Amino acid sequence: MKTLVVAATAFEIKNLLKHFNLAAADYIETPTFDICITGVGMTATAFVLGHVLHTHRYKQVLNLGIAGSFKPGFKPGTVLQVGSDVLAELGAEDREQFIPIDAMGLGTSTYTAKPPLQAISPALPVVRGITVNKVHGHQPSIDSIQARLAPDVESMEGAAVIYACNQLQLPCMQVRCISNFVEPRNKANWKIELAIENLNNWAVQFLTNL
């Protein structure tokens, strides 16, 4: 069986597509790996990935994308492995407090990826992520989420991928490159092209050695 590469947008893996001479499409097949482009966000990711995993069998899933960093040590251009991820907004507000769905007895909001079949190489720092519908760009909300969950990075799809894979007992790797620090929104500080270049360089090497 092959590896499934999952990305929210073709833009995030554009250099990978170019390296392997692949035309951008929502679903791409190659002899050693396939690629699934889901669209941005948890809902699109859950729907598309659920369909693909229902109709095809894979040995493992590799989720690629960019992310925001909460930690000064993880600068733009840093490639990381997200080992666990939290659906940060799944729960209820109780005035100034947030009650996660776990505490409500209605489910689980934290997911840990089932280890891949082979060691990730090149090796990467393993971090804790949160998955959000609204990326943080306002200091009070940034302070609040850091106090509540102490995340290293944030994305808009990661936990949905891990959840789907865990439901099927499927090994999963979430690999992301930092494009910006999580701070009051300032596009002048974003390093998206650097993040895509470094992410794709890592991914090409990994996929070449499958």
C-alpha positions as CSV (number, residue, x, y, z in Angstrom):
1,M,0.0,0.0,0.0
2,K,1.0,3.6,-0.6
3,T,1.3,6.8,1.5
4,L,-1.4,9.4,1.2
5,V,-0.2,13.0,1.3
6,V,-2.8,15.4,2.5
7,A,-2.6,19.2,2.1
8,A,-5.2,22.0,2.4
9,T,-4.1,23.7,-0.7
10,A,-1.9,22.9,-3.8
11,F,-0.1,26.1,-3.1
12,E,1.4,24.7,0.1
13,I,3.0,21.8,-1.8
14,K,3.7,23.6,-5.1
15,N,7.4,22.8,-5.1
16,L,6.7,19.1,-4.4
17,L,4.4,19.0,-7.4
18,K,7.0,20.6,-9.6
19,H,9.7,18.3,-8.4
20,F,7.7,15.2,-9.2
21,N,6.3,16.7,-12.4
22,L,2.7,16.5,-11.2
23,A,-0.1,18.7,-12.4
24,A,-2.2,20.3,-9.6
25,A,-5.5,18.5,-9.0
26,D,-7.7,17.6,-6.0
27,Y,-6.6,14.0,-6.2
28,I,-3.3,12.8,-7.7
29,E,-1.9,9.2,-8.0
30,T,1.7,8.2,-8.3
31,P,3.4,4.7,-8.0
32,T,4.5,5.3,-4.4
33,F,2.2,8.0,-3.0
34,D,-1.0,9.7,-3.7
35,I,-2.0,13.4,-3.0
36,C,-5.3,14.7,-1.7
37,I,-6.1,18.4,-1.6
38,T,-8.9,19.0,0.9
39,G,-9.5,22.7,1.0
40,V,-9.0,25.0,4.0
41,G,-10.4,24.2,7.4
42,M,-11.6,21.3,9.5
43,T,-15.0,20.8,7.7
44,A,-13.5,20.5,4.2
45,T,-10.7,18.3,5.5
46,A,-12.9,15.9,7.3
47,F,-15.3,15.5,4.4
48,V,-12.7,15.0,1.7
49,L,-10.3,12.9,3.7
50,G,-13.2,10.7,4.9
51,H,-14.3,10.1,1.3
52,V,-10.7,9.3,0.2
53,L,-10.0,6.9,3.1
54,H,-13.4,5.2,2.5
55,T,-12.6,4.5,-1.2
56,H,-8.9,3.8,-1.0
57,R,-6.6,1.9,1.3
58,Y,-3.3,3.4,2.5
59,K,-0.5,2.3,4.8
60,Q,-0.1,5.8,6.3
61,V,-1.0,9.5,6.0
62,L,1.3,12.5,5.7
63,N,-0.3,15.9,6.4
64,L,1.7,18.8,5.1
65,G,1.1,22.5,5.5
66,I,2.2,25.8,7.1
67,A,1.5,26.9,10.6
68,G,1.8,29.8,13.0
69,S,4.2,29.6,15.9
70,F,3.5,30.6,19.5
71,K,7.1,30.0,20.6
72,P,10.1,32.3,19.9
73,G,12.3,29.3,19.4
74,F,10.2,28.1,16.4
75,K,10.9,30.8,13.9
76,P,9.5,31.2,10.4
77,G,11.1,28.5,8.2
78,T,11.3,25.9,10.9
79,V,9.9,22.5,9.9
80,L,8.2,20.6,12.8
81,Q,6.2,17.4,13.5
82,V,3.0,17.9,15.3
83,G,2.7,14.9,17.6
84,S,-0.6,15.9,19.3
85,D,-3.3,18.4,18.3
86,V,-6.3,19.9,20.0
87,L,-9.6,21.1,18.7
88,A,-9.2,24.3,20.6
89,E,-12.7,25.7,20.2
90,L,-14.7,22.6,20.8
91,G,-16.6,23.2,24.1
92,A,-18.6,25.9,25.8
93,E,-18.1,29.3,27.3
94,D,-19.0,29.8,31.0
95,R,-18.6,33.5,31.4
96,E,-14.9,34.1,31.4
97,Q,-14.0,30.4,31.5
98,F,-13.9,27.8,28.7
99,I,-15.1,24.3,29.3
100,P,-13.6,21.8,26.8
101,I,-15.8,19.1,25.5
102,D,-13.8,16.5,27.5
103,A,-14.9,18.2,30.8
104,M,-18.5,18.2,29.5
105,G,-18.4,14.5,29.1
106,L,-19.3,14.8,25.4
107,G,-16.1,13.6,23.7
108,T,-12.4,14.2,23.2
109,S,-10.7,17.3,21.9
110,T,-7.0,16.2,22.0
111,Y,-5.7,13.7,19.5
112,T,-2.3,12.0,19.3
113,A,-1.1,10.7,16.0
114,K,-0.5,6.9,15.7
115,P,3.2,6.6,14.9
116,P,4.2,6.1,11.2
117,L,5.5,2.9,10.0
118,Q,9.0,4.2,9.6
119,A,11.0,6.8,11.5
120,I,10.5,10.3,10.2
121,S,13.6,11.2,8.3
122,P,15.0,13.9,8.2
123,A,14.1,13.9,11.9
124,L,12.0,16.9,13.2
125,P,11.2,18.5,16.6
126,V,7.9,17.2,17.9
127,V,5.5,19.8,19.1
128,R,2.0,20.3,20.4
129,G,-0.6,21.9,18.1
130,I,-4.0,23.4,18.2
131,T,-6.5,23.4,15.3
132,V,-8.7,26.5,15.0
133,N,-11.4,27.9,12.8
134,K,-10.1,31.5,13.4
135,V,-6.3,32.0,13.5
136,H,-5.3,34.2,16.4
137,G,-4.5,37.8,15.6
138,H,-5.6,39.7,18.7
139,Q,-3.4,39.9,21.8
140,P,-6.1,39.2,24.4
141,S,-7.2,36.0,22.6
142,I,-3.5,35.0,22.0
143,D,-2.9,35.4,25.8
144,S,-6.0,33.5,26.6
145,I,-5.2,30.4,24.4
146,Q,-1.6,30.3,25.6
147,A,-2.8,30.3,29.2
148,R,-5.4,27.6,28.6
149,L,-3.5,25.2,26.3
150,A,0.1,26.3,26.0
151,P,0.3,25.4,22.3
152,D,3.5,25.5,20.2
153,V,1.8,25.9,16.8
154,E,-1.7,26.4,15.3
155,S,-3.3,25.3,12.0
156,M,-6.8,25.0,10.6
157,E,-6.8,21.3,9.7
158,G,-4.3,19.3,11.7
159,A,-6.5,17.8,14.4
160,A,-9.1,16.8,11.8
161,V,-6.5,14.7,9.9
162,I,-5.3,13.0,13.1
163,Y,-8.9,12.3,14.2
164,A,-9.8,10.7,10.9
165,C,-6.6,8.5,10.9
166,N,-7.2,7.5,14.6
167,Q,-10.7,6.4,13.8
168,L,-9.2,4.0,11.2
169,Q,-6.2,3.1,13.3
170,L,-4.0,4.5,10.5
171,P,-0.5,5.8,11.1
172,C,-0.3,9.6,10.6
173,M,2.3,12.2,10.4
174,Q,1.5,15.9,10.6
175,V,4.5,18.0,9.3
176,R,4.3,21.7,9.2
177,C,6.6,24.7,8.5
178,I,6.3,27.9,10.4
179,S,5.2,30.8,8.2
180,N,4.7,33.4,11.0
181,F,4.6,34.0,14.7
182,V,1.2,34.2,16.3
183,E,0.9,37.9,17.1
184,P,-1.5,40.8,16.3
185,R,-2.1,40.3,12.6
186,N,0.8,41.8,10.6
187,K,1.3,40.4,7.1
188,A,4.6,42.2,6.7
189,N,6.1,39.7,9.1
190,W,4.8,36.6,7.3
191,K,7.4,34.3,5.6
192,I,5.1,32.1,3.5
193,E,7.4,31.5,0.6
194,L,10.3,30.5,3.0
195,A,7.9,28.2,4.8
196,I,6.7,26.5,1.6
197,E,10.3,26.1,0.4
198,N,11.5,24.5,3.5
199,L,8.4,22.3,3.9
200,N,8.6,21.1,0.4
201,N,12.3,20.4,0.6
202,W,11.7,18.1,3.6
203,A,8.7,16.5,1.9
204,V,10.6,15.7,-1.3
205,Q,13.4,14.0,0.6
206,F,10.9,12.0,2.7
207,L,8.8,10.9,-0.2
208,T,11.8,10.0,-2.4
209,N,13.0,7.6,0.3
210,L,9.7,5.8,0.9
